[in-house]
């Protein structure tokens, strides 16, 4: 895609409109109100990880009083919050501060170059949509703030499981599960039954604690399957505890 003729310049260009991107924008406009900024978001919604992951039981693995924003403290009495609550928290924060008006959705950064002589970044972003809306746009900025996280949203890593091709069941990835309207985690999981019905089959969850511990029991609870878990980021122990 060839760049179009438009070119915007801002003081700060933030990449990503998830938890960290919205937080960075809020701090910037609060502490440096005279500075201009924009956020580039490859997807079409605020929330980043918390908008992407829709598996049943998705929740924070950190307490929200620490994980939340200092400038807008978490006030819910549930400490280990569910995904929909966190997503609402991020979106409400952006809307209340007017940050949602500074986001360019459907803009994926594809290239960035620093010029010492001009003391600025030049960034190219692929813009989704039919011509003339689609194409590639160029922006310049004095500072480039990357808040894009570490997930590859379009295709995650698949371990080379031996004989996976001979497996007769379904292989599901938490980041690519169907996306019905997000229910709250407490007693509203029925929307998933049409997507993940296992007919009381045996279920295995492979992965780190956040997804395996949060999603596995919810699938087991809905379908009555047998849940097995393997943590791949070291030893993990879990037990029942209060949500508050």
ZAMARGU-4260 file (C-alpha; in steps of 0.2 Angstrom, whole numbers, plus 5000, padded with zeros to 4 digits):
<rodrens>
0) 5000/5000/5000 | 5007/5017/4995 | 5006/5031/5008 | 4993/5044/5005 | 4996/5062/5004
5) 4991/5066/5022 | 5003/5068/5036 | 5000/5072/5054 | 5012/5078/5067 | 5009/5077/5086
10) 5021/5079/5101 | 5017/5061/5107 | 5011/5046/5097 | 5005/5032/5107 | 5003/5014/5100
15) 4989/5004/5107 | 4973/5009/5116 | 4972/4995/5129 | 4975/4997/5148 | 4993/5005/5146
20) 4989/5016/5131 | 4974/5024/5139 | 4984/5026/5155 | 4998/5034/5146 | 4986/5046/5137
25) 4978/5051/5153 | 4995/5055/5162 | 5001/5064/5147 | 4986/5076/5146 | 4985/5078/5164
30) 5003/5083/5167 | 5007/5090/5150 | 4991/5098/5144 | 4999/5109/5130 | 5006/5093/5122
35) 4997/5086/5107 | 4995/5067/5105 | 4986/5053/5096 | 4983/5035/5099 | 4985/5022/5085
40) 4974/5006/5088 | 4975/4992/5076 | 4959/4984/5081 | 4942/4993/5081 | 4939/4994/5100
45) 4946/5001/5116 | 4953/4988/5128 | 4967/4979/5120 | 4969/4962/5129 | 4953/4964/5138
50) 4943/4966/5123 | 4952/4952/5114 | 4950/4938/5126 | 4932/4932/5127 | 4934/4914/5135
55) 4923/4910/5149 | 4930/4915/5166 | 4942/4927/5159 | 4948/4938/5174 | 4963/4947/5181
60) 4977/4937/5189 | 4982/4952/5199 | 4972/4962/5212 | 4964/4977/5204 | 4969/4989/5218
65) 4986/4987/5211 | 4982/4983/5193 | 4971/4998/5191 | 4975/5017/5188 | 4982/5028/5201
70) 4972/5042/5195 | 4956/5033/5194 | 4956/5019/5208 | 4947/5003/5207 | 4932/5005/5218
75) 4923/4988/5215 | 4923/4976/5230 | 4928/4962/5219 | 4947/4961/5220 | 4951/4949/5206
80) 4939/4956/5193 | 4932/4948/5178 | 4936/4953/5160 | 4920/4962/5157 | 4922/4973/5172
85) 4940/4977/5168 | 4935/4981/5150 | 4921/4993/5156 | 4934/5001/5168 | 4946/5005/5154
90) 4932/5011/5142 | 4924/5022/5155 | 4941/5030/5159 | 4944/5034/5141 | 4927/5042/5139
95) 4927/5052/5154 | 4944/5060/5150 | 4940/5062/5131 | 4954/5051/5126 | 4942/5041/5115
100) 4941/5056/5104 | 4960/5055/5101 | 4961/5036/5095 | 4963/5031/5077 | 4955/5014/5076
105) 4960/5002/5062 | 4977/5009/5061 | 4991/4996/5063 | 5009/5003/5064 | 5020/4995/5051
110) 5036/5005/5051 | 5044/5018/5062 | 5060/5028/5059 | 5070/5040/5070 | 5078/5055/5062
115) 5092/5063/5073 | 5094/5078/5062 | 5075/5082/5063 | 5073/5075/5081 | 5057/5066/5077
120) 5049/5050/5073 | 5041/5046/5056 | 5028/5032/5058 | 5018/5023/5044 | 5002/5015/5049
125) 4991/5003/5038 | 4974/5009/5038 | 4959/4997/5036 | 4945/5001/5024 | 4941/5003/5006
130) 4950/5016/4995 | 4952/5031/4998 | 4949/5027/5017 | 4961/5012/5017 | 4979/5013/5013
135) 4994/5018/5022 | 4996/5035/5032 | 5011/5044/5038 | 5013/5053/5055 | 5027/5061/5063
140) 5030/5064/5082 | 5043/5070/5094 | 5040/5055/5105 | 5034/5037/5101 | 5026/5028/5116
145) 5024/5010/5112 | 5009/5002/5123 | 5005/4988/5111 | 5009/4974/5124 | 5017/4957/5120
150) 5002/4947/5112 | 5002/4943/5094 | 4983/4945/5092 | 4981/4938/5075 | 4990/4922/5077
155) 4997/4915/5094 | 5010/4902/5097 | 5005/4884/5094 | 5017/4871/5102 | 5022/4857/5091
160) 5011/4843/5100 | 5016/4826/5093 | 5002/4818/5082 | 4990/4833/5085 | 4983/4829/5067
165) 4977/4813/5074 | 4967/4820/5088 | 4948/4818/5085 | 4942/4832/5096 | 4942/4851/5095
170) 4957/4862/5098 | 4953/4879/5105 | 4964/4894/5108 | 4958/4906/5121 | 4962/4921/5111
175) 4952/4915/5096 | 4937/4909/5104 | 4920/4915/5097 | 4915/4932/5103 | 4897/4933/5109
180) 4892/4948/5120 | 4903/4948/5135 | 4894/4942/5150 | 4899/4946/5168 | 4908/4931/5176
185) 4896/4928/5190 | 4883/4916/5184 | 4880/4921/5166 | 4890/4909/5156 | 4876/4901/5146
190) 4880/4911/5131 | 4895/4899/5128 | 4886/4883/5128 | 4882/4884/5109 | 4901/4887/5105
195) 4910/4875/5117 | 4898/4861/5120 | 4908/4846/5124 | 4895/4833/5127 | 4902/4829/5144
200) 4919/4825/5136 | 4935/4826/5144 | 4943/4843/5143 | 4962/4847/5145 | 4968/4865/5147
205) 4986/4868/5142 | 4994/4884/5147 | 4999/4897/5160 | 4989/4900/5176 | 4979/4915/5170
210) 4969/4906/5156 | 4970/4888/5162 | 4965/4892/5180 | 4951/4905/5175 | 4944/4897/5159
215) 4946/4878/5163 | 4935/4877/5178 | 4921/4887/5169 | 4921/4875/5155 | 4920/4861/5167
220) 4906/4869/5176 | 4896/4872/5160 | 4899/4855/5152 | 4902/4843/5166 | 4918/4837/5158
225) 4934/4832/5166 | 4947/4846/5168 | 4965/4844/5167 | 4978/4858/5168 | 4996/4860/5164
230) 5005/4876/5168 | 5019/4880/5156 | 5027/4895/5166 | 5034/4886/5181 | 5026/4878/5196
235) 5008/4885/5201 | 4997/4881/5216 | 4979/4886/5217 | 4965/4885/5229 | 4948/4892/5233
240) 4948/4909/5241 | 4937/4925/5243 | 4934/4936/5228 | 4935/4952/5240
</rodrens>
